[in-house]
């Protein structure tokens, strides 16, 4: 997992740090997972939940990066970013199963 951002998704757009990242299919899949998460939460609630969970994780871990990678939305995306068929089989609100446990 790279430190620092390489892409950010703000529905319906994916912004990449550099044009060359367009060919990084793992990164693009990661961002597509975020698009699905945003859509299923009707966009605005996604950002509210994301922000609240980030603050909770920041208090929990006392580290910006560790808090970020333990947000349920990020954990789902990182865990499945290399699985290019994930979005075809993904169940609605799959990020919920990543709320209780931590990977990093």
RABEL-V401439 format. One record per pair of residues at least 12 apart in sequence whose C-alpha atoms are under 7 Angstrom apart, sorted by the first residue. I is the first residue (numbers start at 0). GAP is how many residues later the second one is. D is the distance in whole Angstrom. If there is no record, write none. Layout:
i;gap;d
I;GAP;D
I;GAP;D
This chain:
i;gap;d
8;22;6
8;25;7
8;26;7
10;24;6
10;27;7
10;32;7
13;17;7
25;55;5
25;56;5
26;54;7
28;52;5
28;55;7
29;47;5
29;48;7
29;51;5
32;44;6
32;54;7
33;43;7
52;18;6
53;13;6
53;14;6
53;17;6
56;13;7
69;32;6
69;33;7
69;34;7
71;23;6
71;24;7
71;26;5
71;27;5
72;22;6
74;23;7
75;19;6
75;22;7
